[in-house]
Amino acid sequence: QVQLVESGGGLVQPGGSLRLSCTASRAFDVMRWHRQTPGNARELVAAYNYAGNINYGDSVKGRFTISRNNAKNTTYLQMNSLKPEDTAVYYCSAVEWLNSYWGQGTQVTVSS
């Protein structure tokens, strides 16, 4: 059974930084970070896609960085210059063929 465990969320002031971690129970090529606010659909934030391609959502380009430690099956999301509109529950996902697996989410709140 695949498990994804996110950590690193919390409360941060505008302009601050946080690093989220997502540890998977096994290796996946495709790992993604998403976020969701109440009443809205999940938004893709950053992704390692097939062939190692990296993509970012337009709203986070230049501020967020996705990285990974393959030896630890862990994907990170470094979030800098955080804004109140970045407040959301952040989820990681792993994709393999037609299957998607999700973590439980971690809350990020950007507020003064």
LOSEKOL-402652 format. One line per field, with one value per atom (N, C-alpha, C): y negated, z, x; atom name; residue number from 1. Coordinates in steps of 0.05 Angstrom, whole numbers. Layout:
// LOSEKOL-402652
yy	(Y, ...)
zz	(Z, ...)
xx	(X, ...)
atomo	(CA, ...)
num	(NUM, ...)
//
This chain:
// LOSEKOL-402652
yy	(24, 0, -25, -43, -67, -87, -99, -120, -144, -168, -193, -209, -219, -234, -262, -283, -310, -321, -340, -354, -381, -398, -424, -448, -443, -466, -481, -504, -520, -548, -565, -594, -609, -627, -643, -671, -691, -718, -723, -742, -749, -755, -745, -749, -727, -710, -688, -664, -643, -619, -594, -573, -547, -526, -503, -480, -457, -447, -424, -399, -377, -351, -331, -313, -291, -266, -247, -222, -200, -186, -164, -137, -118, -91, -76, -87, -76, -97, -91, -111, -115, -140, -148, -168, -166, -186, -212, -210, -233, -240, -263, -273, -302, -308, -335, -347, -373, -388, -403, -403, -417, -433, -451, -464, -469, -472, -475, -493, -512, -529, -521, -527, -519, -529, -512, -519, -520, -514, -515, -488, -485, -460, -460, -437, -435, -447, -461, -476, -463, -458, -447, -469, -463, -483, -477, -452, -445, -415, -407, -379, -370, -346, -330, -312, -316, -299, -279, -263, -243, -255, -241, -249, -272, -274, -294, -322, -327, -354, -366, -392, -406, -428, -430, -450, -465, -490, -506, -520, -524, -540, -569, -584, -611, -629, -623, -640, -637, -616, -610, -611, -615, -616, -637, -629, -648, -649, -637, -638, -610, -590, -563, -546, -526, -508, -480, -462, -434, -420, -401, -386, -358, -340, -313, -300, -282, -264, -236, -225, -199, -177, -180, -160, -158, -180, -180, -180, -177, -177, -202, -224, -249, -271, -285, -309, -333, -355, -379, -402, -420, -445, -468, -482, -506, -530, -543, -565, -591, -610, -635, -658, -681, -705, -699, -686, -677, -700, -696, -716, -705, -723, -713, -695, -700, -684, -656, -650, -624, -606, -618, -602, -581, -556, -533, -508, -486, -460, -450, -442, -432, -402, -390, -361, -353, -330, -318, -294, -288, -265, -251, -225, -208, -196, -195, -184, -162, -140, -117, -105, -108, -100, -114, -99, -112, -116, -110, -111, -137, -149, -172, -167, -174, -170, -198, -202, -228, -226, -247, -249, -262, -265, -275, -306, -319, -348, -360, -384, -400, -429, -441, -468, -489, -507, -530, -555, -571, -596, -619, -639, -662, -686, -696, -718, -732, -758, -774, -775)
zz	(0, 0, 0, -18, -21, 1, 14, 33, 26, 28, 25, 50, 62, 87, 83, 85, 83, 111, 112, 136, 130, 150, 146, 145, 145, 144, 170, 170, 194, 188, 208, 206, 200, 181, 174, 166, 171, 164, 134, 123, 94, 90, 68, 61, 72, 89, 101, 83, 94, 79, 96, 81, 93, 73, 84, 67, 74, 55, 58, 49, 62, 55, 49, 31, 25, 22, 40, 39, 30, 9, -2, 8, 8, 18, -3, -28, -48, -69, -88, -108, -129, -138, -160, -177, -204, -221, -220, -220, -221, -193, -184, -157, -161, -148, -152, -125, -124, -102, -112, -97, -103, -78, -82, -58, -63, -41, -43, -20, -28, -8, -8, 13, 15, -8, -20, -42, -69, -70, -95, -103, -128, -138, -130, -129, -124, -147, -140, -159, -160, -183, -186, -179, -161, -152, -166, -164, -175, -180, -200, -207, -219, -212, -227, -245, -271, -289, -302, -321, -334, -348, -349, -361, -345, -320, -302, -307, -324, -329, -304, -299, -276, -286, -273, -280, -255, -258, -235, -244, -224, -229, -233, -249, -255, -230, -211, -187, -168, -172, -154, -168, -194, -209, -197, -193, -182, -152, -139, -110, -97, -111, -100, -117, -103, -116, -107, -126, -120, -123, -104, -106, -94, -96, -86, -77, -58, -49, -55, -77, -86, -66, -52, -32, -9, -4, 18, 8, -18, -30, -20, -19, -8, -29, -31, -48, -31, -38, -22, -38, -23, -36, -19, -29, -16, -24, -5, -11, 1, -16, -7, -14, -2, -8, -6, 15, 17, 20, 8, 8, 22, 32, 44, 25, -1, -20, -24, -12, -12, 10, 27, 48, 36, 44, 33, 47, 41, 49, 25, 31, 10, 10, -13, -16, -36, -30, -50, -63, -87, -101, -116, -120, -136, -158, -182, -205, -217, -222, -236, -255, -281, -302, -296, -292, -288, -259, -241, -212, -200, -183, -168, -138, -124, -95, -81, -59, -46, -17, -7, 21, 35, 62, 78, 77, 68, 67, 92, 87, 110, 106, 127, 126, 126, 108, 107, 110, 130, 134, 134, 116, 114, 124, 147, 160, 179, 182, 202, 228)
xx	(17, 0, 18, 12, 28, 20, 39, 34, 51, 39, 53, 48, 69, 66, 79, 62, 72, 78, 97, 103, 115, 117, 130, 111, 85, 67, 67, 53, 52, 43, 47, 40, 66, 65, 88, 79, 95, 88, 93, 78, 83, 113, 123, 151, 169, 158, 174, 176, 188, 194, 185, 179, 173, 184, 191, 198, 180, 165, 148, 163, 157, 169, 147, 151, 133, 149, 145, 160, 141, 149, 133, 144, 126, 134, 151, 151, 169, 175, 192, 200, 179, 177, 160, 175, 172, 183, 168, 141, 124, 114, 123, 114, 105, 83, 72, 63, 63, 52, 28, 6, -18, -26, -45, -57, -86, -101, -130, -139, -157, -171, -200, -214, -243, -259, -274, -292, -279, -253, -239, -227, -221, -209, -179, -168, -139, -124, -103, -87, -59, -49, -21, -2, 17, 37, 63, 72, 98, 99, 115, 114, 140, 149, 168, 151, 153, 138, 157, 146, 162, 186, 207, 233, 246, 238, 251, 243, 222, 214, 201, 207, 196, 177, 154, 135, 125, 119, 109, 83, 65, 42, 50, 35, 42, 45, 28, 27, 50, 66, 89, 116, 116, 141, 160, 185, 205, 205, 185, 184, 186, 175, 175, 195, 207, 225, 219, 216, 212, 240, 245, 269, 264, 283, 279, 304, 301, 323, 314, 324, 315, 322, 344, 352, 332, 318, 298, 270, 266, 239, 224, 237, 226, 227, 205, 203, 198, 211, 209, 196, 185, 175, 185, 205, 216, 199, 187, 169, 181, 187, 199, 180, 185, 169, 139, 131, 104, 84, 61, 40, 15, -2, -27, -43, -42, -57, -45, -22, -10, -23, -39, -52, -69, -65, -80, -71, -85, -76, -59, -35, -17, -16, -19, -19, 3, 15, 33, 19, 26, 15, 37, 33, 50, 33, 44, 30, 45, 31, 43, 23, 27, 8, -18, -40, -66, -73, -54, -59, -47, -63, -53, -56, -37, -37, -33, -46, -46, -39, -25, -20, -44, -42, -64, -65, -45, -44, -32, -21, -10, -18, -27, -37, -14, -16, 3, -14, -8, -22, -2, -7, 10, -5, 3, -12, 6, 0, 15, 0)
atomo	(N, CA, C, N, CA, C, N, CA, C, N, CA, C, N, CA, C, N, CA, C, N, CA, C, N, CA, C, N, CA, C, N, CA, C, N, CA, C, N, CA, C, N, CA, C, N, CA, C, N, CA, C, N, CA, C, N, CA, C, N, CA, C, N, CA, C, N, CA, C, N, CA, C, N, CA, C, N, CA, C, N, CA, C, N, CA, C, N, CA, C, N, CA, C, N, CA, C, N, CA, C, N, CA, C, N, CA, C, N, CA, C, N, CA, C, N, CA, C, N, CA, C, N, CA, C, N, CA, C, N, CA, C, N, CA, C, N, CA, C, N, CA, C, N, CA, C, N, CA, C, N, CA, C, N, CA, C, N, CA, C, N, CA, C, N, CA, C, N, CA, C, N, CA, C, N, CA, C, N, CA, C, N, CA, C, N, CA, C, N, CA, C, N, CA, C, N, CA, C, N, CA, C, N, CA, C, N, CA, C, N, CA, C, N, CA, C, N, CA, C, N, CA, C, N, CA, C, N, CA, C, N, CA, C, N, CA, C, N, CA, C, N, CA, C, N, CA, C, N, CA, C, N, CA, C, N, CA, C, N, CA, C, N, CA, C, N, CA, C, N, CA, C, N, CA, C, N, CA, C, N, CA, C, N, CA, C, N, CA, C, N, CA, C, N, CA, C, N, CA, C, N, CA, C, N, CA, C, N, CA, C, N, CA, C, N, CA, C, N, CA, C, N, CA, C, N, CA, C, N, CA, C, N, CA, C, N, CA, C, N, CA, C, N, CA, C, N, CA, C, N, CA, C, N, CA, C, N, CA, C, N, CA, C, N, CA, C, N, CA, C, N, CA, C, N, CA, C, N, CA, C, N, CA, C, N, CA, C, N, CA, C)
num	(1, 1, 1, 2, 2, 2, 3, 3, 3, 4, 4, 4, 5, 5, 5, 6, 6, 6, 7, 7, 7, 8, 8, 8, 9, 9, 9, 10, 10, 10, 11, 11, 11, 12, 12, 12, 13, 13, 13, 14, 14, 14, 15, 15, 15, 16, 16, 16, 17, 17, 17, 18, 18, 18, 19, 19, 19, 20, 20, 20, 21, 21, 21, 22, 22, 22, 23, 23, 23, 24, 24, 24, 25, 25, 25, 26, 26, 26, 27, 27, 27, 28, 28, 28, 29, 29, 29, 30, 30, 30, 31, 31, 31, 32, 32, 32, 33, 33, 33, 34, 34, 34, 35, 35, 35, 36, 36, 36, 37, 37, 37, 38, 38, 38, 39, 39, 39, 40, 40, 40, 41, 41, 41, 42, 42, 42, 43, 43, 43, 44, 44, 44, 45, 45, 45, 46, 46, 46, 47, 47, 47, 48, 48, 48, 49, 49, 49, 50, 50, 50, 51, 51, 51, 52, 52, 52, 53, 53, 53, 54, 54, 54, 55, 55, 55, 56, 56, 56, 57, 57, 57, 58, 58, 58, 59, 59, 59, 60, 60, 60, 61, 61, 61, 62, 62, 62, 63, 63, 63, 64, 64, 64, 65, 65, 65, 66, 66, 66, 67, 67, 67, 68, 68, 68, 69, 69, 69, 70, 70, 70, 71, 71, 71, 72, 72, 72, 73, 73, 73, 74, 74, 74, 75, 75, 75, 76, 76, 76, 77, 77, 77, 78, 78, 78, 79, 79, 79, 80, 80, 80, 81, 81, 81, 82, 82, 82, 83, 83, 83, 84, 84, 84, 85, 85, 85, 86, 86, 86, 87, 87, 87, 88, 88, 88, 89, 89, 89, 90, 90, 90, 91, 91, 91, 92, 92, 92, 93, 93, 93, 94, 94, 94, 95, 95, 95, 96, 96, 96, 97, 97, 97, 98, 98, 98, 99, 99, 99, 100, 100, 100, 101, 101, 101, 102, 102, 102, 103, 103, 103, 104, 104, 104, 105, 105, 105, 106, 106, 106, 107, 107, 107, 108, 108, 108, 109, 109, 109, 110, 110, 110, 111, 111, 111, 112, 112, 112)
//
